[in-house]
């Protein structure tokens, strides 16, 4: 990573209007926040700005917005309510992402006031103005403040309007959360004591392929779970059960080559806990070579846990990103719970790398036993793999100007 030129504590923010990009991409169900750890992680920077008599405009994304229906379930209003509770003050909320009245409202704010704008990805439907960096949108959000601070570590690998575009138009820097994340990943992962074990789960196979390729030379063990493991099993010719996802041949061939070239590092499940495509209420145990085409693989089994235990207990550093099963359902939670237990009680330096792994750590009571809990999922992995994150280049002013997109 190139040197980050500007940190929040090095900037003159006194009395300024600060546009603060946070990561409030939290799980919300029926209007209730299930895990507020990301919100709490933003408080240090928010409270620092309040102490400096700043007016604070908060931006964040939540979920993916591909239709008007998506907007109904991905509003940030519950986050404004939770922030109000945590800060013991009223945090304003704007249902609009941009408008002249919103600009005027920001200008009328008093020192210490905070307003959270609606989900930045509402701008993604129908024209993806957030995700593709739209100059006019970037200029509008920049016009709301005097200074831009990016404290959304979990989004530093996504060059979007609200993460990178704003930095082209007003003085910019990074907040305390981003600084803390970079320092911990530098100290505990990039300079990891060996043996170094990576545990990776989740469903985004294509998104994680490049990261897997770049992590393999760095780690001694790569333990796989979730759909990632299923895709590798599929590539090796094993029955991976019923799925609505079909992987193209090129991807499967890449996974097969990776597996064959790294047999000594990559570990795959030996057994699984499955449900049935005919009856989702059942839960059954299967050896991996006995998976039925109608089985839905939702968790790893006891033999896999025992196999993975050896690598974990012999490691000096363990980095976990994603979970090995559908931990939200108690029938399929055992694998993730047991792996977290092994990690938490090992003698290794232990890093939880964002996403579902963080939520599961808190749910099962292991978070306090970890060396560090990262707020970034893909961002953590990309920083480990590349030693840089693209959004930081925009904040440093080192990135070439982006293409102007027509509205």
Order of alpha helices (4+ residues) and beta strands (2+ residues): beta-beta-beta-alpha-alpha-beta-alpha-alpha-beta-alpha-beta-alpha-beta-beta-alpha-beta-alpha-beta-alpha-alpha-beta-beta-beta-beta-alpha-beta-alpha-beta-alpha-beta-alpha-alpha
